[in-house]
């Protein structure tokens, strides 16, 4: 998911991951407002996905607020990591497997 977000918003992702971290301590700085807006977008998307998945029975019943915060922190961490292109696919797959194992209901075949 974070890789799709980074692909969809490449300029914002580069700004957040490279220029903003040192400036985030200043609430009046433009980067703080930008990062807050991006976090709200991502948090809203994650929350909606979790609520929908729990409601449909695809996901285990979880605390949507808590899990949304955990996933957002994980996504932020992954986006801040400097990855070599050949590592990105493996990391994306590992992150998806981890989230699926944690969230998805087991289905009998």
N, C-alpha and C positions, 0 to 999 in steps of 0.2 A: 504494500500500500504506500509506504513512504517513497518508494522508488517511482511509483506512478505520479505521486504528488510532485516530486522533484522534476520529473520529466514534463509535467503539465505547467509547472511554474519555475522554469530554470533560472530566470533572472532573480526572482525573489529568493530562491533557495541559495544561490550564490551569495547574495547580499546578506542573508541571515547567517550563513555559515562562515563567511570570511570577514566581513566588515563590521558587523553589528555586535558580536559578543562583548567586546571591550566597552562599548558605548551603552550597553543595556542598564548600567547602574544609574544613568541619568534619565529620570522619568520624562524630562522635557525634550530629550533628543528624539529626532525623527525615527531613528531605528527602534526605539522602545515602542512607539505607537504602531509602527509597521509590524513588529514581531507580535505584539498583542493582537492585532487584527488577524494575522496569519494563524495564531494559536486558536483564536475564536472560530475561524473557519474550519480548521482541522478538528478541533474539539467537537464542533457541531456535527461534522460529518461522521466522526468516530462514534459519537453518542447515538446518532440516528441509526447507524449500522448495528450497533450493539442492541438497541431497543428492538429493532426489527427482527434481528436474529433470535433474541430471547423470546419475543412474542410468537414467532413462527415455530419455535422449538428446535431450530437449527443450532442455537447456542445454549449452553448450560445457563441456568438462572445465576446471574452475577450482579454485583453492585455496579450498575452502569457508570455511576460517577467515579468510583474508585478505579475500575478497569479502564475507563476512558483516560484518566490521568496517567495510569501506568503505560498504556499504549502510546499516548502522546509523548511521554518522557522517552520511551524506547525509540520512537520515530525521530525525535530531536537528536538523540544520541547517535543514531545511525546516520542521519544527515550531516552531522558535524564531523564524523569520521572521514578521514581522507582515504578513499578507497581506490585501489588500482582497478582498472576496468575489468580485468579477468577475475577479480574477487567479487564483484558486484552480484553476479548471477548466483553464486554459491551462498552469499550472505542473504540475498532476497529469498531464496528457497528455504534456507534455515530459519529465517524469521517467520515465514509463512507456516512452516511445519510446526514451529514452537507455538504460534498463536492458535493454529488449528487444534493442536493437542490440548491446549489449555481451555479453549472455548467451545469447540464443537462437540455436540452430543454424539455418542457412539451409536452407530446404526447396525442392526443385525442384518446380515446378508442371507 
